[in-house]
Each structure stands twice: as C-alpha cells, then as structure tokens.
Amino acid sequence: MSGYPGAPPSGYPGAPGGGYPGAPGGGYPGGAPGGGYPGAPPPQQGGYQGGGYGGGAPGYQQGARPAYSGGPGAPYGGQPSVDPQIAQWFNAVDSDRSGQIDAKELQRALVNGNWTNFSEEACRMMIEMFDLDRSGSINIHEFASLFKYINDWKSLFERIDRDRSGFIEEPELRQALEQMGYRFSPTFISNLLAKYDARGRRLTLDNFIVSNVQIKRLTDSFRSRDKEMRGQATLQYEDFIGIAIGAHK
C-alpha cells in the first residue's frame, strides 16, 4: 500500500478537513497532514448530450448517501421546487414519461468529451448513489442532486485536463491524485489507466468519476480496518471479497 490521502488542497472542495481518527497530527502514512478524503468536487457545467465536454447543459450534484451532500428523494408533490432548467433536462431524459429515470435513459443522455456515451457501469453506479427510495430509478428531486454531482465532477475534470484534450492522461492523473492526497506508485496509476483504456491509457469523464468513487470507497473500507493507521491491515478472505464487490463497508 503506497499511502492514503491526507489533506486535499483548497482547489478540491468536498473533502472534509481534519485528520483520521486515531492518527497523530492527522493524516496517514504518505498523506499530507490534516487528513480528509476527496468527496464531491466543486460545481460547474454539465456533461449532457448536446454539450459534451465543452459547454454542456447545467450540471448535477452528488447527494444520495451519507458520504455525499444530501438531496431530497420523493417525487414531485409537496417537495421543494426544482430549478426549471433542471426540470427541462429531466423531462428530456425521461423518454418513457414515467416520472423516473433509469440507468439506460441516463446513459443515452450523458456524453464524454469525445462524444462517446457514459458507460453503463458509470450510470448504474450514479443511479444507485442517488436512488434514495431504492426503486432502481431516480425521481426529479434525486435527479436534481445527481445533476449537480456530475457537474461538480466535470468542473474538476476540466481543471485537471490542462491540455484541453477531453481526456486525463497519466501525468495529469498522477498530479491530480497527489493533490487529492493519494500517494500511489507509478505502476498503480499505469495499471489503473490500462483498466479503462488499454491502448490510449487515458480517462474519459465517466471513467474518471467511477475510478475516483471506487478508490474512495475502497480506501474508506481499508482505513476502517487499519486500526494502527499504518497503511497496513489484515483481512479475512470473506471480508476482502465483500469489500471488493461492495457487499461490505
């Protein structure tokens, strides 16, 4: 284990301040002092079909789980009003007029900077994160939170993509992870890129979101088992499998 995130810089909002419980002076081995994890990045513009990487529709917000900022979860009546522009996007994506959006509808609407649609994995993950009532789809209020969430990630993606290629390449990813407080080896970063793009070794927006969410989930799970905060933990086989597939926290 090459180290844990310490304190992300001020350019990466969404990561709580303060150290890890039990970590002297805050932070983990290999992490900057003052601890905290990247949570949801900051706001800007969305990644919707018709806009894509540079100048899409308004964005989304993360918000369904305790790890993320909250968003109300019941449909239409009696809920706080939704921004008319977000409602317009919701109606455009809700192709079957069910009042709910599922992963396939979301996938048809979201595009990367190279005009490829978001992966099914990314869309299912995001629906699950914001589906507060566990219906398998999201209503307009859950969608409003998701809308800002994707927008936040897109803003961060654009800041990291310094050459404006629409992709995050290895040097950009390495620097971004370091700024978030992660201390990964070059081999790990290379393997991570190869997982999503074996030939080009670069990340699109959807894969950037998925990889960061997974890294944070796995880091949180490992950290809770690292009782001495040394970057080492002993796991039972079943616990390891549970963490890997998301069945254990």
N, C-alpha and C positions, 0 to 999 in steps of 0.2 A: 504494500500500500504506500503510495508515494506522498500521501498527505491529505489533509482535509482543508476545506475552505475556512479561511479566517474571516477577516472583515472585508466585504466588498467596498470599493470606493464609492464616493458620493454619486458618481455617474450611473450607478446601478441601483436605483430605488427598489424597494420591495424586499430587501434583505434586512431582517431585524438587527438592531445593534446588540451589543453585549456579548460576552463570551459564552462558552458552553458550560453547562452545569458541571461543577467539579473541576474545571480546567483552570489552573492557577494563572491569574493575569488574563484569562480569556484566550480563546483560540486553541487550535490543535497543532500537533507537530506539522510543520510545513506550511502552516497558515499564518497569515498576518495577525498580530494581536488585536483583540477587540471583537472577536468572533461574530457569528451570524452567517446565514446562508442566503444565497440568491433566492428570492421568492418570485414575485412578479415584477418584470421590468416596467419602465415608465410609459406614459401614453404618447401616441402619435397617430399616424394614419394606417388604415386597414390594408388587408391583403385580399380584397374581394375581386371576383371576376369582373372584368371591365376596368380594373385599375391595376391589379397585379402589384409588381414591386414598387413602381414609382408613381404613387398618386392614386391609390385605390379609394374605395369608399371608406367611410368612417370606420374606426377600429372596434375592437372588442375588449372585454375585461375578464380577467380571471376572477373566480369568486365562489366556487361551489363548496369547497372543503375548508376545514379549519386552517389549512396551510395557506389559503389564499384569501384575498379580501372578499367580503360577503356580497351576495346578490339575492334579492327576494326570489322565491321559487314557485309561486302559484300562478295559474293562468289568469289572464285578463281581469275579470270583475273584481273591484274592491282593492286592487293593488295600486301602488304609486304609479303615476303616469310615466309612460315611456317616451323618450325623445321621438318626435315624428319621423326623423330621418332613420332612426333605428327600426321603427315600426315599418317603414317603407322597405328596408332591406329584409326584414323578417318576412313580409308578405311576398317579396320576390323569391326568397329561398324556399318558402313553404309551398312547394309546387303542387301538392295534392290538396291544399287548402284545409288541412286537418287541424290547424292551430298548434301544431307541433312540428319540430324539425328533427329528423333523424340523421344518422351519420352519412348516409348516401346523399341526401339533399344538401347537407353541408359540404360534402366533398365536391359536388358539382359547382358550388358557388365560389370555393376558395382556390386561388392560384398562387403559384410561386413567381419569382422574378423572371423565370424562363418560360412562363405561361403553361407550365405543367400543373395539373390539379394537385391539391394536397393528397397525401397518401391516405388510404383507408385507415391505417394504424393511427395516424395523427387525428383524424376526425373522430374515430371511435374513442380515443383517449380523451379528447376535449368534451365530447358529449357526456361521457361518464363523469368527468370532473364537475360538470355544471348541472347534471341531472339530479336535482335535489330530491325529487319525489320518486326517484328510481323507476321511472316509467320507460326508460330506454330511448327517450327523446327529450327535447327541451321546449319549454313554452316561451312566450315572448319576453318574460322577465328574466328567465335563465339565459335566454339569448342575448339580452342587453348586457349581462355580465360577461358572457363569452365574447361578445363583440369588442368590448374594451380590452379584454385579456389578449386577444390576438393582435389588436392594435398596439398594445404595450410591447409585446414581443417583436413586432415588426419594427417599431422605433429602435429597439436595442439592436436588432439585426442590421439596420441601416447604419447605425453608428459604427458597428464592427466592420462592416463591409466598406472599407476605406477606398477601395478602387472602384466602387460602384458597379461591380460585375454582376450583381444579383446572386452571388454565391459567397460563402465564407470558406476561404482556403486555409490551409494548415497554419501559416504564420498568424493569420487573423484570429483563428480559433485558439491557438496557443496563448496569444496575448490576452484574449477575452477571458479565458478560463483563469489565467493568472490574476487578472483584475478582479474577477469574482472571488478570488481567494483559493481556488483549487490549485494543487500542486501535482500535476500529472506528468509522467515521463513522456518523452517524445514518441516512444514506441506505443504507449497507450493512445495518444492523440492520433497517431497514424492509423492504428487499428480501428479507432472509432470512426474516422472518416471513411476507411475502406468498408466498414459495415454498411454504410449508406450509399457509397459511390465507389465501387472497387476500382474503376478506371480513372475517373477525374479527381477522386479524393477531395471532395468539397461538399459543403452542406447547402441545401436549399432551406427556405424558411421553415417549412413543415418539419424537416428532419432536425433542424436546429432546435425547435420547440420540443420535439419528442425527446431528443438526447438530453437536453437540459433538465426536463422534468424527471426523466429516469435517473439521471445522475443524482439529482437532489433526493429523490425517494430512496435510492439505494444508500446514499451517504447518511441520511437520517436513520435508516434501519441499522446500518453498521455502527453508527455513533452510539445508538442506544444500547448496543451490546459491548461496546468498548468501555468497560467500567473504569479503567485506569486512564482513559483518554490518551493512549499512547499510539493510536493508529493501528492497533492490533486487537483481534478478538478471536475467540474460539467458538465455532458454530457447530451445532449438531447437524447431521446430514439433512434431516427433515426441515429444520429451521432454514437452512441455506436454500433448499428448493422452494420453500414457502416465500422467502424474500424475493428470489429470482422471478417467480411467477406472479408476485403481487398478492399472495394469499396471506402472508404475514407482514406485520408492520415492524 
